[in-house]
Amino acid sequence: MSDAPKPELGREIATTADGVDITRGYVGPLLTPYDSVLRNRGMDLRIYEQVFSDAEVKATFSQRQLAVTRCEWQVDAGGKRAIDKAAADFMRDQLNAIGWDNLTTKMHYGVFYGFSAAEIIYANQGRYLGIDQVKVRNRRRFRFGKDMDLRLLTFEHMAEGEPAEAPYFWHFSVGADNDDEPYGLGLAHWLYWPVFFKRNGIKFWLTYLEKFGMPTGVGKYGPNASAGDKSKLLAATRAIQTDSGIIMPEDMAIELLEAARSGTADYSTLHDTMNAAIQKVVLGQTASTQGTAGKLGNDDLQGDVRADIVKADADLICESWNLGPARWLTQWNFPGAVPPRVYRITDEPEDLDARADRDTKVKTLGYKPTLAYITDTYGEGWEENAPAPAPPALPTSTPGMQFAAPPGAPAADPAATIGAQLVDQGQEAIDGWIKRIRAMVDKAASLAELREMILGAYDDLPTDQLGTVLAAGFQAAQAAGRFDLDQQSDG
């Protein structure tokens, strides 16, 4: 098997020009969109402007736009060198000056129509070449040439247009399933029919309501009525209501045949169904505007679908800017620098309450967070607690208590002797308690934590051995008391 031949650099075979594209056939200087709706209705984007005038379309698409612009935008340096960081700082200043959120909103209409185009006006800004204004132009003023190049239609050049070249024009397209369609395929293509059916349904619905509220007047005339009499009668029927009236001979009758109805099909159902279709096309789901009615899935799924759409829209505009104006400005002002990256933060903010609960659980395993982790997670303004003062050292064992006899008292006291013996027998249990408390003192980070540990361990302290000693002590005390009474009675 022979080696593959070396390719010819820059060669393109499956072009759209010169009749090579069988889906277009021969093309003139300007390409026409593939969009079937536009092809059947005069290739005029004004029909999509009429689609956008629908209240539900406007509301849902505005919701999608706001979901993008509410996300904070950020500019990151393309590299770690000083020149890369300087290019990023310059780009950040440019976006603030031109109003990046407002520009994003206007360019975002390309998602609806299929493509957007803007003109960039430059100005000297000190030692840099910067942007004075970015004006989003009406897309109806533009067409694409057979080489996929953007062209501006003018009165002098309506057939082929004038070149709208970079870096003076910035544009992008979206929605097409191939690169042979420079016009894209916007949401308006999919919204046309739901809006069309909805509007026609509303038209018939209004007619129905008017008929129901004021029936059509019927005037009957005799067989000898003249044409003038008939005209007067018809004018009279029309005068009693706003719609229309009819006249007929008095010996004739008109009946309306109505199809038998079953189920719940009506104008209201059609209206709501078309609105639901509009919401699904624009938002990917219906829960955002209809509450819990007509959901596609559970609440988590609805949020995921919406987040995907927001991220896709934000990435589309930012990526187009990064490949166009951001790259041009960097090459002119910072030769050799890696162009900065403009993007929007579309991830939802983390639930810090949940993070704090998790950190607390991890701490019980014997780990504590660093100050850097606390600052990165919960923000600035934190400092470590001062170390708690060390508690006084506890003896490893407690000597048995001795009952000293007061001066002049008898040396031998049975009660004192018994008490001393009981203390010695209970010493082992007390030493076990002290040993366990010492371990808690060594482990606790503060007095408050030591208190909680002691209270938590209170129920688990061993008491069996001490209970046995105390029971024996009570019995011995009772016996000693009886012995004293017997001695007193003998004396």
LINMOSUL-V362674 format. One record per residue. N is the residue number from 1. RES is the residue in one small letter. SS is DSSP state (A for helix, B for strand, O for the rest). Layout:
n:res:ss
N:RES:SS
N:RES:SS
This chain:
n:res:ss
1:m:O
2:s:O
3:d:O
4:a:O
5:p:O
6:k:O
7:p:O
8:e:O
9:l:O
10:g:O
11:r:O
12:e:O
13:i:O
14:a:O
15:t:O
16:t:O
17:a:O
18:d:O
19:g:O
20:v:O
21:d:O
22:i:O
23:t:O
24:r:O
25:g:O
26:y:O
27:v:O
28:g:O
29:p:O
30:l:B
31:l:O
32:t:O
33:p:O
34:y:O
35:d:O
36:s:A
37:v:A
38:l:A
39:r:A
40:n:A
41:r:O
42:g:O
43:m:O
44:d:O
45:l:O
46:r:A
47:i:A
48:y:A
49:e:A
50:q:A
51:v:A
52:f:A
53:s:O
54:d:O
55:a:A
56:e:A
57:v:A
58:k:A
59:a:A
60:t:A
61:f:A
62:s:A
63:q:A
64:r:A
65:q:A
66:l:A
67:a:A
68:v:A
69:t:A
70:r:O
71:c:O
72:e:O
73:w:B
74:q:B
75:v:B
76:d:B
77:a:O
78:g:O
79:g:O
80:k:O
81:r:O
82:a:A
83:i:A
84:d:A
85:k:A
86:a:A
87:a:A
88:a:A
89:d:A
90:f:A
91:m:A
92:r:A
93:d:A
94:q:A
95:l:A
96:n:A
97:a:A
98:i:A
99:g:O
100:w:A
101:d:A
102:n:A
103:l:A
104:t:A
105:t:A
106:k:A
107:m:A
108:h:O
109:y:A
110:g:A
111:v:A
112:f:A
113:y:A
114:g:O
115:f:B
116:s:B
117:a:B
118:a:B
119:e:B
120:i:B
121:i:B
122:y:B
123:a:B
124:n:B
125:q:B
126:g:O
127:r:O
128:y:B
129:l:B
130:g:B
131:i:B
132:d:B
133:q:B
134:v:B
135:k:B
136:v:B
137:r:B
138:n:O
139:r:A
140:r:A
141:r:A
142:f:B
143:r:B
144:f:B
145:g:B
146:k:O
147:d:O
148:m:O
149:d:O
150:l:B
151:r:B
152:l:B
153:l:O
154:t:O
155:f:O
156:e:O
157:h:O
158:m:O
159:a:O
160:e:O
161:g:O
162:e:B
163:p:B
164:a:O
165:e:O
166:a:O
167:p:O
168:y:O
169:f:B
170:w:B
171:h:B
172:f:B
173:s:B
174:v:O
175:g:O
176:a:O
177:d:O
178:n:O
179:d:O
180:d:O
181:e:O
182:p:O
183:y:O
184:g:O
185:l:O
186:g:O
187:l:A
188:a:A
189:h:A
190:w:A
191:l:A
192:y:A
193:w:A
194:p:A
195:v:A
196:f:A
197:f:A
198:k:A
199:r:A
200:n:A
201:g:A
202:i:A
203:k:A
204:f:A
205:w:A
206:l:A
207:t:A
208:y:A
209:l:A
210:e:A
211:k:A
212:f:A
213:g:A
214:m:O
215:p:O
216:t:O
217:g:B
218:v:B
219:g:B
220:k:B
221:y:B
222:g:O
223:p:O
224:n:O
225:a:O
226:s:O
227:a:A
228:g:A
229:d:A
230:k:A
231:s:A
232:k:A
233:l:A
234:l:A
235:a:A
236:a:A
237:t:A
238:r:A
239:a:A
240:i:O
241:q:O
242:t:O
243:d:O
244:s:O
245:g:B
246:i:B
247:i:B
248:m:B
249:p:B
250:e:O
251:d:O
252:m:O
253:a:O
254:i:O
255:e:O
256:l:O
257:l:O
258:e:O
259:a:O
260:a:O
261:r:O
262:s:O
263:g:O
264:t:O
265:a:O
266:d:O
267:y:A
268:s:A
269:t:A
270:l:A
271:h:A
272:d:A
273:t:A
274:m:A
275:n:A
276:a:A
277:a:A
278:i:A
279:q:A
280:k:A
281:v:A
282:v:A
283:l:A
284:g:O
285:q:O
286:t:O
287:a:A
288:s:A
289:t:A
290:q:A
291:g:O
292:t:O
293:a:O
294:g:O
295:k:O
296:l:O
297:g:O
298:n:O
299:d:A
300:d:A
301:l:A
302:q:A
303:g:A
304:d:A
305:v:A
306:r:A
307:a:A
308:d:A
309:i:A
310:v:A
311:k:A
312:a:A
313:d:A
314:a:A
315:d:A
316:l:A
317:i:A
318:c:A
319:e:A
320:s:A
321:w:A
322:n:A
323:l:A
324:g:O
325:p:A
326:a:A
327:r:A
328:w:A
329:l:A
330:t:A
331:q:A
332:w:A
333:n:A
334:f:O
335:p:O
336:g:O
337:a:O
338:v:O
339:p:O
340:p:O
341:r:B
342:v:B
343:y:B
344:r:B
345:i:O
346:t:O
347:d:O
348:e:O
349:p:O
350:e:O
351:d:O
352:l:A
353:d:A
354:a:A
355:r:A
356:a:A
357:d:A
358:r:A
359:d:A
360:t:A
361:k:A
362:v:A
363:k:A
364:t:O
365:l:O
366:g:O
367:y:O
368:k:O
369:p:O
370:t:O
371:l:A
372:a:A
373:y:A
374:i:A
375:t:A
376:d:A
377:t:A
378:y:A
379:g:O
380:e:O
381:g:O
382:w:O
383:e:O
384:e:O
385:n:O
386:a:O
387:p:O
388:a:O
389:p:O
390:a:O
391:p:O
392:p:O
393:a:O
394:l:O
395:p:O
396:t:O
397:s:O
398:t:O
399:p:O
400:g:O
401:m:O
402:q:O
403:f:O
404:a:O
405:a:O
406:p:O
407:p:O
408:g:O
409:a:O
410:p:O
411:a:O
412:a:O
413:d:O
414:p:A
415:a:A
416:a:A
417:t:A
418:i:A
419:g:A
420:a:A
421:q:A
422:l:A
423:v:A
424:d:A
425:q:A
426:g:A
427:q:A
428:e:A
429:a:A
430:i:A
431:d:A
432:g:A
433:w:A
434:i:A
435:k:A
436:r:A
437:i:A
438:r:A
439:a:A
440:m:A
441:v:A
442:d:A
443:k:A
444:a:O
445:a:O
446:s:O
447:l:A
448:a:A
449:e:A
450:l:A
451:r:A
452:e:A
453:m:A
454:i:A
455:l:A
456:g:A
457:a:A
458:y:A
459:d:A
460:d:A
461:l:O
462:p:O
463:t:O
464:d:A
465:q:A
466:l:A
467:g:A
468:t:A
469:v:A
470:l:A
471:a:A
472:a:A
473:g:A
474:f:A
475:q:A
476:a:A
477:a:A
478:q:A
479:a:A
480:a:A
481:g:A
482:r:A
483:f:A
484:d:A
485:l:A
486:d:A
487:q:A
488:q:A
489:s:A
490:d:A
491:g:O
